[in-house]
Amino acid sequence: MPFATRRALRRAAALVTLTAATTLLLAGPASAHITVGTDDAHQGAADTLLTFRVPTEEDGASTVKLTISFPRATPIASVKPGPKPGWTIATTVSRFDTPITTDDGTVTEGVTQVVYTASSPAAGIPSGQFDTFQLLVGPLPATAASLSFPTVQAYSNGKTVSWVQPVTDPAHEPDNPAPSLRLLPAAPASPSAAPAAAMTSPSSAPSAASTSSDGGGRTLAIVALVVAVLGVLSGAGGIALARRRAQ
């Protein structure tokens, strides 16, 4: 291969490497936003654990406050924040846009906002680190395809970042996407148990062992009776023979 060609290939490879590294550097900070996950994302799931992952991207400052808003159009009846050492928790109860019908009746209001506040900047989330915030909620909406939780993050230097932009295309997220959760179709109901009438109770059906034992006992009794009769007949015949010989 000519030297000029090899040099051109090396330059092209170096350019590709530099472009890839630049893309990663630019994409890294943009991807470090607040996200939410759950242990059960099925529609209608009860007692679902939401986990918000919160990174601190601000240099020289810590995250000291987090305000999470819950949907009103597709509300969640029960929202219970988990304890967070070093943080205080406040909740706001509001009327739902759409009431929720449950087995216990209609629910028209509930928790629509949860605010976590660090007791001091030192108790907050330091720069370059992250922390998690968990809430037990349920049931998840039975018909919604996704849930969005607009969140405002406040730093110790007074700066705030509003993660509130809706995500319409996961492949092309906005600059400040709201934490979103895609819901799965409701889990199918488990098959019902077999009717009790079709089941045979162990006490009502005789076992093979007990049936065999009864039959064996009757057979032995018959054999014993036959032996006894033969013995009587044999004894009577012996007596008659002895009498004839004596005459």
C-alpha positions as CSV (number, residue, x, y, z in Angstrom):
1,M,0.0,0.0,0.0
2,P,1.5,3.4,-1.0
3,F,2.6,5.6,1.9
4,A,0.2,8.4,1.0
5,T,-2.7,6.1,1.1
6,R,-1.7,4.7,4.5
7,R,-1.4,8.3,5.8
8,A,-4.8,9.2,4.5
9,L,-6.4,6.2,6.2
10,R,-4.7,7.1,9.5
11,R,-6.0,10.7,9.3
12,A,-9.5,9.4,8.5
13,A,-9.4,7.0,11.5
14,A,-8.2,9.8,13.8
15,L,-11.0,12.1,12.6
16,V,-13.7,9.4,13.3
17,T,-12.3,8.8,16.8
18,L,-12.3,12.5,17.5
19,T,-15.8,12.9,16.3
20,A,-17.1,10.0,18.4
21,A,-15.4,11.3,21.5
22,T,-16.8,14.8,21.0
23,T,-20.3,13.3,20.5
24,L,-20.0,11.4,23.8
25,L,-18.8,14.5,25.7
26,L,-21.7,16.5,24.4
27,A,-24.3,13.7,25.0
28,G,-23.0,12.9,28.6
29,P,-24.3,16.0,30.5
30,A,-27.6,16.0,28.5
31,S,-28.4,12.5,29.5
32,A,-27.9,13.0,33.3
33,H,-31.4,14.1,34.1
34,I,-33.9,13.0,36.7
35,T,-35.5,9.7,35.9
36,V,-38.2,7.5,37.5
37,G,-38.5,3.7,37.6
38,T,-40.8,1.2,39.3
39,D,-40.9,-2.4,40.4
40,D,-44.3,-2.9,38.7
41,A,-45.3,-0.8,35.6
42,H,-48.5,-2.7,34.8
43,Q,-51.7,-0.8,34.5
44,G,-53.8,-1.1,37.6
45,A,-50.9,-2.3,39.7
46,A,-51.3,-1.7,43.4
47,D,-48.5,-1.0,46.0
48,T,-46.0,0.1,43.3
49,L,-42.7,1.4,44.4
50,L,-41.6,4.5,42.4
51,T,-37.9,5.4,42.6
52,F,-36.7,8.8,41.4
53,R,-33.0,9.0,40.6
54,V,-31.6,12.5,41.1
55,P,-28.1,13.5,40.0
56,T,-26.5,16.8,40.9
57,E,-25.0,18.5,37.8
58,E,-24.3,21.9,39.2
59,D,-20.6,22.5,39.9
60,G,-19.9,23.7,43.5
61,A,-23.5,23.3,44.7
62,S,-25.7,20.5,46.1
63,T,-29.3,19.6,45.5
64,V,-31.3,20.8,48.5
65,K,-34.9,20.6,47.3
66,L,-37.0,18.4,45.1
67,T,-40.6,19.1,44.1
68,I,-42.4,16.2,42.4
69,S,-45.9,16.7,40.9
70,F,-48.3,13.9,40.2
71,P,-50.8,13.8,37.3
72,R,-54.4,15.0,38.0
73,A,-55.9,13.8,34.7
74,T,-54.8,10.3,35.3
75,P,-54.5,10.4,39.1
76,I,-53.1,7.9,41.6
77,A,-55.3,7.3,44.6
78,S,-52.6,6.6,47.2
79,V,-49.1,8.3,47.4
80,K,-46.9,7.5,50.4
81,P,-43.4,9.1,50.4
82,G,-40.7,6.9,52.0
83,P,-38.7,8.4,54.9
84,K,-35.5,10.2,53.8
85,P,-32.9,10.8,56.6
86,G,-31.7,14.4,56.5
87,W,-34.7,15.6,54.5
88,T,-38.2,16.9,55.5
89,I,-41.2,15.8,53.5
90,A,-44.3,17.9,52.7
91,T,-47.3,16.8,50.6
92,T,-50.1,18.8,48.9
93,V,-53.6,17.3,48.6
94,S,-55.7,18.5,45.7
95,R,-58.9,17.6,43.9
96,F,-58.4,15.2,40.9
97,D,-59.5,16.3,37.5
98,T,-61.1,12.8,37.1
99,P,-62.3,10.9,40.1
100,I,-61.1,7.4,40.7
101,T,-63.6,4.6,41.2
102,T,-62.4,1.9,43.6
103,D,-64.0,-1.1,45.4
104,D,-64.2,1.2,48.5
105,G,-66.0,4.0,46.7
106,T,-65.1,7.1,44.6
107,V,-61.8,9.0,45.4
108,T,-62.0,12.6,44.4
109,E,-58.8,14.0,45.9
110,G,-55.4,12.9,46.9
111,V,-51.7,13.8,47.0
112,T,-50.7,15.7,43.9
113,Q,-47.3,17.1,45.0
114,V,-44.5,15.9,47.2
115,V,-41.7,18.2,48.3
116,Y,-38.4,17.0,49.8
117,T,-36.2,19.6,51.5
118,A,-32.7,19.0,52.8
119,S,-32.1,20.1,56.4
120,S,-28.9,21.7,55.3
121,P,-26.7,22.0,52.2
122,A,-24.4,19.3,53.7
123,A,-27.4,17.0,53.9
124,G,-28.2,17.5,50.2
125,I,-26.8,15.7,47.2
126,P,-23.2,16.9,46.5
127,S,-22.0,17.9,43.0
128,G,-21.2,15.0,40.8
129,Q,-23.2,12.5,42.9
130,F,-26.8,11.3,42.9
131,D,-29.4,10.0,45.3
132,T,-32.8,8.2,45.2
133,F,-36.2,9.1,46.5
134,Q,-38.9,6.4,46.9
135,L,-42.7,6.5,47.1
136,L,-45.2,3.7,47.5
137,V,-48.2,4.4,45.2
138,G,-51.2,2.7,43.7
139,P,-53.2,1.7,42.0
140,L,-51.7,2.9,38.7
141,P,-54.2,4.1,36.2
142,A,-55.9,1.3,34.4
143,T,-56.1,2.9,31.0
144,A,-53.1,5.4,30.8
145,A,-50.3,4.4,28.5
146,S,-47.7,6.5,30.4
147,L,-47.3,8.8,33.4
148,S,-45.4,12.0,33.7
149,F,-44.0,13.5,36.9
150,P,-42.9,17.1,36.3
151,T,-40.1,17.8,38.8
152,V,-38.3,21.0,40.0
153,Q,-34.7,20.6,41.3
154,A,-33.3,23.4,43.5
155,Y,-29.6,23.9,44.3
156,S,-27.8,25.4,47.3
157,N,-26.6,28.3,45.2
158,G,-30.2,29.4,44.4
159,K,-30.4,27.9,40.9
160,T,-33.4,25.8,39.9
161,V,-33.9,23.4,37.0
162,S,-37.4,22.5,35.9
163,W,-37.6,19.0,34.5
164,V,-41.1,19.5,33.1
165,Q,-41.0,19.1,29.3
166,P,-43.2,16.3,28.0
167,V,-41.5,13.4,26.3
168,T,-43.3,12.7,23.0
169,D,-40.5,10.8,21.4
170,P,-38.1,8.8,23.6
171,A,-35.5,8.7,20.8
172,H,-35.5,12.6,20.8
173,E,-35.9,13.9,24.3
174,P,-36.2,17.6,25.0
175,D,-33.5,19.5,27.0
176,N,-35.4,19.2,30.3
177,P,-37.6,16.1,30.1
178,A,-40.1,15.3,32.9
179,P,-39.5,12.0,34.6
180,S,-41.8,9.6,32.7
181,L,-43.0,6.1,33.2
182,R,-44.3,3.9,30.4
183,L,-47.1,1.6,31.5
184,L,-47.5,-2.0,30.5
185,P,-50.9,-3.7,29.8
186,A,-52.5,-5.1,32.9
187,A,-51.3,-8.5,33.9
188,P,-53.8,-11.3,33.1
189,A,-55.8,-12.7,35.9
190,S,-54.6,-16.0,37.3
191,P,-56.8,-19.1,36.4
192,S,-59.4,-19.9,39.0
193,A,-59.0,-23.0,41.1
194,A,-60.8,-26.2,40.2
195,P,-64.4,-26.6,41.6
196,A,-64.4,-28.3,44.9
197,A,-67.1,-30.7,43.7
198,A,-64.7,-32.1,41.1
199,M,-62.1,-32.9,43.7
200,T,-62.2,-36.2,45.6
201,S,-61.6,-36.0,49.3
202,P,-59.0,-38.5,50.5
203,S,-61.3,-39.6,53.4
204,S,-64.3,-40.4,51.0
205,A,-62.4,-42.6,48.6
206,P,-61.0,-46.0,50.0
207,S,-57.4,-46.5,49.3
208,A,-56.0,-49.4,47.3
209,A,-54.2,-50.7,50.4
210,S,-57.3,-50.8,52.5
211,T,-59.3,-52.6,49.7
212,S,-56.5,-55.2,49.3
213,S,-56.4,-55.8,53.0
214,D,-60.1,-56.4,53.3
215,G,-60.1,-58.9,50.4
216,G,-57.1,-60.7,51.8
217,G,-58.8,-61.1,55.2
218,R,-61.9,-62.6,53.6
219,T,-59.7,-65.1,51.6
220,L,-57.9,-66.3,54.7
221,A,-61.1,-66.8,56.6
222,I,-62.5,-69.0,53.7
223,V,-59.3,-71.1,53.6
224,A,-59.4,-71.6,57.3
225,L,-63.0,-72.7,57.2
226,V,-62.3,-75.2,54.4
227,V,-59.3,-76.6,56.4
228,A,-61.5,-77.0,59.5
229,V,-64.2,-78.9,57.5
230,L,-61.6,-81.2,56.0
231,G,-60.2,-81.8,59.4
232,V,-63.6,-82.7,60.8
233,L,-64.3,-85.1,57.9
234,S,-60.9,-86.6,58.2
235,G,-61.4,-87.2,61.9
236,A,-64.9,-88.8,61.5
237,G,-63.5,-91.1,58.8
238,G,-60.7,-92.3,61.1
239,I,-63.1,-93.1,63.9
240,A,-65.4,-95.1,61.6
241,L,-62.4,-97.1,60.3
242,A,-61.1,-97.9,63.8
243,R,-64.6,-99.2,64.8
244,R,-64.7,-101.6,61.7
245,R,-61.3,-103.0,62.5
246,A,-62.4,-103.6,66.2
247,Q,-65.4,-105.7,65.0
